[in-house]
Amino acid sequence: QVQLVESGGGLVQPGGSLRLSCAASGFTFSSHPMKWYRQAPGKEREWVASITDGGGSTLYAGSVQGRFTISRDNAKNRLYLQMNGLKSEDTAVYYCKSERLTNWGQGTQVTVSS
């Protein structure tokens, strides 16, 4: 069955960096455009970034443009989100998702605080 397992979250100070990872299984990962989403406490889940199936094209929400980088390794069935210049407003649970499937992982918590 489809599984998406996010990892790499944690507590980081403002201005710091984290690299999130998403391990995908149960589907042909290399054929699926992928996305990162996040959900902050008391707020709706929001889209963060997208990447095409081959990794050649990416898109970002305005709030993370220039600070976050989405990438993928199709040989390892892995999706990544490099997050630099973290701000308190980036605090959220982060999720990866295929654009073509409805499955969600359990998410990974990112907390930006001094």
C-alpha positions as CSV (number, residue, x, y, z in Angstrom):
1,Q,0.0,0.0,0.0
2,V,1.0,3.6,-0.4
3,Q,3.2,4.9,2.4
4,L,4.7,8.3,2.9
5,V,7.0,8.7,5.9
6,E,8.3,12.2,6.7
7,S,11.3,12.8,8.9
8,G,13.9,15.4,9.8
9,G,11.8,17.9,11.8
10,G,12.8,19.3,15.1
11,L,13.4,22.4,17.2
12,V,15.6,25.1,15.6
13,Q,16.4,28.7,16.3
14,P,15.2,31.5,14.0
15,G,17.6,31.8,11.1
16,G,18.5,28.1,11.3
17,S,18.2,25.3,8.8
18,L,16.5,21.9,8.6
19,R,16.3,19.3,5.9
20,L,13.1,17.3,5.7
21,S,12.9,13.9,4.0
22,C,10.0,11.9,2.8
23,A,10.3,8.2,2.1
24,A,7.7,7.0,-0.4
25,S,6.7,3.4,-1.2
26,G,3.8,1.5,-2.7
27,F,3.6,3.5,-5.9
28,T,5.9,4.4,-8.8
29,F,7.5,7.4,-7.2
30,S,9.3,8.6,-10.3
31,S,6.0,9.0,-12.2
32,H,4.4,11.3,-9.6
33,P,4.8,15.0,-9.2
34,M,5.2,15.6,-5.5
35,K,4.3,18.4,-3.0
36,W,5.1,19.6,0.5
37,Y,2.4,21.0,2.7
38,R,2.3,22.3,6.2
39,Q,-0.2,22.9,8.9
40,A,0.4,25.4,11.7
41,P,-1.6,25.2,15.0
42,G,-5.1,26.5,14.6
43,K,-4.7,27.0,10.8
44,E,-5.6,25.1,7.7
45,R,-3.1,23.0,5.9
46,E,-1.3,25.0,3.2
47,W,0.8,24.2,0.1
48,V,4.5,24.9,0.4
49,A,6.3,23.6,-2.7
50,S,5.9,21.3,-5.7
51,I,8.2,19.4,-8.0
52,T,7.6,17.6,-11.2
53,D,8.1,13.9,-11.6
54,G,11.5,14.2,-13.1
55,G,12.5,17.0,-10.8
56,G,13.2,19.5,-13.6
57,S,10.6,22.1,-12.4
58,T,9.7,23.5,-9.0
59,L,7.2,25.9,-7.6
60,Y,7.1,27.6,-4.2
61,A,4.6,29.5,-2.1
62,G,5.5,33.1,-1.8
63,S,6.1,32.8,1.9
64,V,9.0,30.4,1.4
65,Q,10.4,31.5,-2.0
66,G,14.1,32.0,-1.8
67,R,14.4,30.2,1.6
68,F,13.2,26.6,0.9
69,T,14.3,24.2,-1.8
70,I,12.4,21.1,-2.9
71,S,14.2,18.2,-4.5
72,R,13.9,14.5,-5.1
73,D,16.0,11.4,-5.6
74,N,13.9,9.0,-7.8
75,A,16.5,6.2,-7.4
76,K,15.9,6.3,-3.6
77,N,12.2,7.1,-3.7
78,R,12.8,10.2,-1.6
79,L,11.5,13.7,-1.5
80,Y,13.4,16.5,0.3
81,L,12.7,20.0,1.6
82,Q,15.8,22.1,2.5
83,M,14.7,24.9,4.7
84,N,17.0,27.8,5.4
85,G,16.4,31.1,7.1
86,L,13.7,29.6,9.2
87,K,11.2,32.0,10.9
88,S,8.8,31.5,13.8
89,E,6.0,31.5,11.3
90,D,7.4,28.4,9.7
91,T,6.5,26.4,12.8
92,A,4.1,23.7,11.6
93,V,3.7,20.0,10.9
94,Y,5.1,19.3,7.4
95,Y,3.6,16.7,5.1
96,C,4.6,15.3,1.7
97,K,2.0,14.2,-0.8
98,S,1.8,12.9,-4.3
99,E,-0.1,15.2,-6.7
100,R,-1.9,12.2,-8.0
101,L,-2.9,10.4,-4.8
102,T,-5.0,11.2,-1.8
103,N,-2.7,9.6,0.8
104,W,-1.0,11.6,3.6
105,G,1.8,10.7,5.9
106,Q,2.0,11.3,9.6
107,G,4.0,14.5,9.1
108,T,7.0,15.8,10.9
109,Q,7.0,18.7,13.4
110,V,9.1,21.7,12.8
111,T,9.4,24.3,15.6
112,V,11.2,27.5,15.1
113,S,11.9,29.2,18.5
114,S,14.6,30.8,20.5
